[in-house]
Amino acid sequence: MAAELRVLGSIEVRVNDQSVDIGHLRQQCVLVGLLAEANNPVSVDQLVDRVWGDQHPHRARETLYTYLSRLRSALATADDADIVRQPGGYVLAIDPMIVDLNRFRLLVTQAGSLEDEERALALLDQAMELWRGEAFTALDTPWLNNLRTTLEGERREAQLDRTDFRLRCGYHAGLITELSVQAAERPLDERLAGQLMLTLYRSGRQAEALHTFQNTRRLLVDELGIEPGPELQQLHQQILAANPVLTVKSSARSIPVAPSQLPADIPHFTGRDRQLAELHTRFADTSERPATMITAIDGTAGVGKTALAVHFGHEVSTRFPDGQLYVDLRGYSSGPPMAAADAMGLLLRSLGLPPERIPIDEQEQAAVYRSLLAGKRMLIVLDNARTAGQVRPLLPGHPDCHVLITSRIILSSLDGATHLHLDVLGESEALTLLARQISQDRVSAELAAATTLGTLCARLPLALRIAGARLAARPRWPIATLVERLTDEQHRLDELQVADRAVRASFAVSYQALQASGDPVDQWAARAFRLLGLLDWVEMSPPVASALFDLPQFKAYAALERLVDDHLLDSAAPGRYHTHDLLRLYAKELARRHKAEPALSRVLGCYTATAEQAYLLLDPATTRIPIDATRDRRAGSALSTLSDVGTWVEAEHANLLAIARQAAVTSGAAPGFLGRLTAALLAPFDIRGYWQELISLRQLAAETTHSRGDFAGEALANQDLGWIHSRIGRTDQATTYTQQALTVHREVGDSHGEQICFNQFGVAYRQQERFHEAISCLKQGHAICQKNGYRRGEARILNNLGLVYQRLRRFDEAIDSHHRALLLQRELGDRSGEANALAGLGWAHHRAGNADRAIAYHQQGLALFREIGHRYFEAESLWGLGQTHHTLGHHNQARNCWQQSITILQNISALTDDEAGALLQNEQIPDTPAIILSNI
């Protein structure tokens, strides 16, 4: 299969026109290190130097071999690319022409050898179109940076050659803006200055051409102490004398004046490599097209839609020799959107039609417009569109014309359009944009502050440009000063304005358009956006939105989708909605201006109902969930299976933390809900290993119940805190919280709570290896359970008693306790308790030397834990299964079990990445992680 390697921009490898994953940035450096000397050997030492420089890791060679192996696998399906080992090192064996850099160099060489200037210009056009940005975008090593500098020099020379040919062929129209931007970036480049002077002169702007010379001369004298070279001096004299030698050759092709209406390119345009590559690929398609190519770029306010369209338009302008049209449709401006008829009038006049010949009838206007465009290759940029209806009459009817549209909404009803969504910048792109405005030195000197600034600006290009403009105007300000000012959420949007640009004003246009609309869905959406400002949330779902908006779920869904259409929200997955921090702050401002609603109480009721439903699914016989017919049952995600519980917890845990914290500090937010909500989250959060989050939630509950004088609620919260701390091996905290709970349970005569505390003491003392005290506490709890008929408590105590007997090597007693617990849990239908008893039997038989029986019990327990979705206990069972397999000499099975267990513990943050890596590197039996040791 044919391969293609692209390095003139981000690194891309395609095989049979399909993208190939070549790994992370360091692995990409290896590929470039070989590519620079394709078909020639590169030694291992050279590769190490090219990939890491002086900062290579301790085992660089071993790491390099891994990267080479992965790259060889990635290229395995390619017929014309392979990495082979030779005596002198490693060789990237390829057809040179599959690399865009080699094609670029060949095209430049061929252009220089031609006498036909038109053909040479066409070759240089092709060469420059291969560039998609800086070479090896995102790769950063000393060797690569030097190579990149060399290639940028080649690119600039080719660009200058191309401009020379355009001037020789008489194509100076449309060059002024392009050359002005380049000259501003390289003010000491005499060849570039000469090209700009000649272009200005040929465009009838002799005075500006002479002024350009004077500016260039002053800079050369002031900064380098030299006069301009003889060629520039001669051109200056020729312009002064209006020398006819400067006119276009008579042999050059005569072309009519073509409109060139694109606004000036953005001087600090940054990023968007993927989107630019997608646009270039689409525009480069030479296949037969039956209709006009239409590309609609959508995105939120300030995300840079116009900048991308204009920048790309400049990049491809030479492909449209008949010109480029541009019109701002004012779809999201302070005034009304431009009517299609008014836009049509502008376009017709731009195409040279005298005003008196423009028809009055809109259909006749459209017909004349299409006729004027027939047979022409033109680019038409329709900026800031409000609706598809506004755009539709302005579309040409000829396939050689291309249309770029920008809009804040997705113009989904526009037939034949390809949609390109624009999101905020990535972190590195945001830093690059800032550096291009205030200098790389300032950003490098305060990298942490610059990164924080990007985050506070939500990496929104408009906000970043405003922040950069403020810093550029204040060169003595540390970046941290602006960061400090933006940290104040109340005034962040006030800070993000400069001159006539403001983030708030950009957002306001979208919101006000919804508010002013007569469409009921737009009205729901406007109110919904305000209400979102009342709530601390991470992601929104229709069930929660239904409670927040106090609307039926289908109307809440419609409002959310309408906000997505206007890019006031984003939807990364079906039924999940999010937005960036600046839009959140704007929503909060709107919420503060309107009458307060009991929205937080509604959402707390929604989440509490769902959490209690989840708890009941995990533990149907629990007495923790109160029987309360007034509970808000309309909410909620309807949960019907154990799998639903795990999915809901994964999706909502960040939201639950946020709303609990908000409820704890908000007066009148139904404080009783907070205790119920966090109590109901104990089992759902436990199965996913969210113990730190549980500690945070139950501490909030303990504090709020204490302040309200709800001592029973406070005791339950402390009891839970004792249990959670015991779960993660913090035995001192566990006993402290449990003792506080036990004191209250005894004061109010709550024997049920008392037996739970004795059970928790037994677990904590076992972890501290105070085995006899553990047995004493567990037996006290067991006696309370038998006296009062608490059979579930009895089963759980028996299981914990079995774990203590295991540690004392009293295996018969341990197995008997676990077996009695198993029978009770099965009789009660407690699947979680049954799984724990099976796990206990697995560990007991393993320690007693009954390997076959241990495997059987561990496998049964593992299946149940997976059914329930209890991630921690799944990992614990896998570990025990691995140890038993190892005892039997089943080393591969053992290793597989341990690897699965470590991965789960890592995923639930019970192990750090470093701890997991150290365990996985152990070729023998790994040390049992502390989190497992504390629970078995």
JOLIN-V884469 format. One record per helix or strand of 2 or more residues. SS is the DSSP state (@ for helix, = for strand). FROM is the first residue (numbers start at 1). LEN is the number of residues. Records with the same first field share a line. If there is no record, write none. Layout:
SS: FROM-LEN + FROM-LEN
This chain:
=: 3-4 + 12-4 + 18-3 + 81-6 + 89-6 + 259-2 + 293-7 + 323-6 + 379-7 + 402-6 + 417-6 + 497-2 + 501-2 + 570-4 + 576-3
@: 25-11 + 44-12 + 60-15 + 96-3 + 100-13 + 117-13 + 142-27 + 175-11 + 190-13 + 206-19 + 230-11 + 244-3 + 273-11 + 305-11 + 317-3 + 340-11 + 355-3 + 362-12 + 388-5 + 427-12 + 440-6 + 447-10 + 461-12 + 479-9 + 489-7 + 503-14 + 520-13 + 542-8 + 553-13 + 581-13 + 599-20 + 642-24 + 671-18 + 691-17 + 711-17 + 731-18 + 751-17 + 771-18 + 791-17 + 811-18 + 831-18 + 851-18 + 871-17 + 891-17 + 913-9 + 930-4
